[in-house]
Amino acid sequence: MRAADLLAAVRDCEPVSRGRFRADAQAPADIPVCGTTGAVFWKADLDIDCDGRPGARCNRRTDPYFTAGTACPGSDGRPLDAERLPYIVVPGPDARWDHRAHGVRCGSVAAVVYRDRVRYAVVGDVGPRGVIGEGSYALAESLGIRTDPRTGGVPSGVTYIVFGDSRAEPVDDVRAASRTGERLARRLISRD
């Protein structure tokens, strides 16, 4: 899948959010969540999420905001592993936007585009209300983005496309997310 083809399919924004989101707590609220047939999308930064199972790179010593849980459990019922699983974080539901109303839930499949790279991920965590643009350590690594939870990430240029009513089975299977994401991305492009 070419990044340019996916970006062309989400070029025009029809906002589905009633308000806009911040990239970071102190940033201006200027990011809308947009919709197209079968998907929602936004263009934002990528902050590193290390939450979930502690490991060598994601733990309380490496990440001052580390939490040993994720809103979405893995297939074994335990928190997801940010070091191994590419996942994105959606903002908590509020009056501005409730992701569930658009078929976005734990395990929904997303295509994430940065520069000329497309990677597939799942919705793996729910973050603070009003802030958008976060992905797991593994997602950042696969996109060629600096992974340090304190200083990594990128300030802009990441497009998140989440396919409504989709699901990777099992939720923590990287290949399942890629297969499903590739199929749904092709369908999205064919509509453009």
Secondary structure, DSSP 8 states (H G I E B T S, - for coil): --HHHHHHHT-S--B-SSS-EESSTTS-EEE--EEETTEEEEEEEEEEE--BS--SSSSTTT-TT--S--SSB-TTSSB-BTTTS-EEEEE---SS--GGGGT--TT-EEEEEETTEEEEEEEEEEE-TTB--EEEHHHHHHHT----TTT-SEEEEEEEEEETT---SSTT-HHHHHHHHHHHHHHHHHH-
